[in-house]
């Protein structure tokens, strides 16, 4: 079964595939779609589910759903990430449905030690145990069943922590950014961001990881390294150096 069919079978409430060809918006193809808008222009690249639909990535800046999304506990969420730094100087923001006040929503990031870091409600920091390698795709997932938070890396349970139920929340949602802070950034590439009502079983998460196609395919740029869009795109979303972007970005397609 394809990656797309595997994810659809678990009925994501929100699914930002990041499969848009480029622009300041990424579309939600989940059962309750709410689209996200970024301050920078994102460009399309091939990603972990390239044969099921190419994915886009963005760096830095992130995207925010510009309206509150009502969410409930228990929940699950997942994404794919390609990290570009061996020793990040700041946390990589990945997912955040949070508020200025502590104790609401959840956050999932990659810490400066390249391990997952999560907060659920008013919980203490939930720290992953396995460092993510750079220059390769990793699948990260979080579940909360109202008693336990579990973090999964590449389809396998990485760490769990006891966290009691949290109240339903209605907040903005950040993808590749923390909604209410400026000290957490994203210079990685993200794809296939999904949020679910209810708790995905370990077998479902393993199946999501296993179903991805071309997971070793990097986001391709001239020279094979990362490309910081901030050097070419202004903070207001205007293109300041279109030639350099066109020279650096290589859109790829599956060959089989």
N, C-alpha and C positions, 0 to 999 in steps of 0.2 A: 504494500500500500504506500502511496506517495506521502511525502511530508504533509502536504496540504490536507489530504484525506485523513491522515492520522490526527492532526490538530482539530479539524472540523468535527471528528467523531466525539471529541471531549467537550464540544460546545463552549468555546471561549466567549465570555461576556464581551471582552474587548480584545481585539487582535490588530495591533499596528504592525503589519508585515514589513513596513519600511520598503515596500516594493514600488514606490513611486519613482518615476523617471527623473525627478529633480524638482526643485522648488522649495517654497517655505512651508508646505503642508504635507503631512503624511496622513493617509486615510486609515480609518478604523474599519476593518471588515468583519468584526465580531457580531454577535447577535444583537447587541445594543450599541450601534456605532456612534462614536464621538470623535471627531477628527482633531488632530493636533497641529499646532502652528509653531514654527521656530523663528528666531530673529535672524538666523543665517540661512543661506541657501544650501540645501543638501543636494548631492549628486548621486546618481545610481551606480551601483557596482554589483558584481555577482557575489552571491553569498552562500550560506550553508544549505539553502533549499533552492539553488539556482535552477534545477531542472523542474521544480514545481512552480517557479515564479521568481524572477531575479529580485534581489533585495537591495535596498539603499542604506547608506551609512552617513553619519554626520559627525563633524568634529570641528571646533568645539561648540558649545552653546546649548545644544539640546532643544527639545520641543516640549511645549506645555499645552495641555487641553485647556482652552480658555473658558471653561465653565466647570462648575462643580460636578463631580461624578459621584452619585450615591453608591457606596459599597458596603458590604456586610461581611461579618466574620461567621463562619470560617471562609478562607479564601486560598487561592494559589496564584502564582505568577511565574513567568519564565522569560528568558531572552537568550540570545547568542551574543557573544562578545569576542572581538579581536583586539587584544591589548598591544600597544605600541612601545611601552616603556618598561625597561627592566627594573627600575627603581622609581616608581611614581612619586613625585614631590607632593602630591595631594591625592585625596580619595577620588576614584572614578565614580561619578554619579551614574547610576543605571536606571533605577525606578524609584519614584517617590510619590506617594499619595499622602501628603502630610500637611500640617498646619504650623503656625508660629509657636503655638503652645505645645508642649510635650504631651505625649500620651494619646495622640490621635493618629490613626492611619498606620502606614508602614513605610519603611525605606529599605532599599537594597543597593549596596555599593560594593566596589572593590577597594579594599584598604591599601595603604601605602606598602604593605608587605605582600601585595598581590593576592590576598585571601579575601573571601567574601565577608561582608559586614552587613548586619541587618538590625533593624529596630522594629518592633511590633507593639503598637500601643505605647504604654509607658515602660516597656521592658528595658532591662540593661542591654548593653551591646551584645549581640550574638555574633561571635567571631568564628569564621570558617577555619578549618584545620589544614587545608591544602592550598598551596600557592599555585595560581594559574600561570602557565608558561606564556610567553609572549610570541607574537607572530604565528598564531594558530587560532582556530576557532574553539571556543568553549561554550558549553550549554550550562546555564545557571538557572536554578529554580528554587522557589520558596513555597512552603505550605504552612498553614496554621489551622489546626482542627479544634481550636478553642481551649486546648490544654497544652499542646506542644508545637513549637516551631521547628521545622526541618529545612535544612539547606542542602540542596543536591548539586553536585558538580559532575557534568558529563554523564548524567543518568544514574549516578550512584550517591547514596546518602553520605554527606560530608560531615555534618554535625547536627545535633538536635539540642533543644533547650526547653525547659518547662516555662510556658507563658500562658496565663489564664485568658479567658475571653475578653474581647475588647468591644466597645460599643460601636454600632454602625456609624459611618462617617460620610461626609459629603464635602469633598475637597477637590481642588485642582490636582491634576496628575502630571508629573514630570517624567519625560523619557530622555535619558541622557543628561539629566540635570536634577538638582534638588530644588524644589519649587520655591522655598522660602529662605534660601541662603546663597551667598555668593562665594563661599570658601570651599565649595566642592565642585569639581569640574569634570569634564569628560573629554579626553583626547583618545578615546578608543572608538571602535566601530561597533554598532549595535544592529541587530536584526531580529525579526520574528518575536516581537514583544507581545506577550499575551497575559491577560488577567482572567481568572475563573472564579465563579461562585462555587464554594465547596472545596474540598481537599482532594487533589489528584492523588491517586494511589501510587506507590513506588513503581509498580509495573507500567503505569501510564507514562510516568516521567521517563523511565528507561526507554519506552517505546518512542517517545518524542525525540530523544537523543539519537536512537538508532535509525529513525526514519529519515533524518536529514541527508541530503545528497551534496556531494562535492564539499564535504566539511573541511577538507584540506586546502580548498581553493582560497587564496588570499584575496583581499581587495587589491586589485592590481593598479600599480602606479609605475611610472617611469622610474627605474632604479630599484623597484621592489620594496621600497620603504613606505613609511607613512607620509601623508600629505596634509599639512595643516591648513585647512581652509581659511583660517584667520589671516593668513598672509596674503590672501587674494580677494577676500570678501569683507566688505565693511560691516560694522556692527548693525547698520540699518538695513542690511540685506542687499545693498547695491554691489554690483560687480565692479571691482577696481582694477582687476588684471585678468581679463577674460582669456587672453592668449596663454597665460601660464597655466590656467586651469585646463584648457583644452589640450595643451601639450602634456600635462601630467596624468590626466584621467584616461584610463583605458576601459571602455565598457566591454565586458566579455560575455560570451554565451556558451552553454554546454555544447559539446560536440557529439555526445551520444544520447 
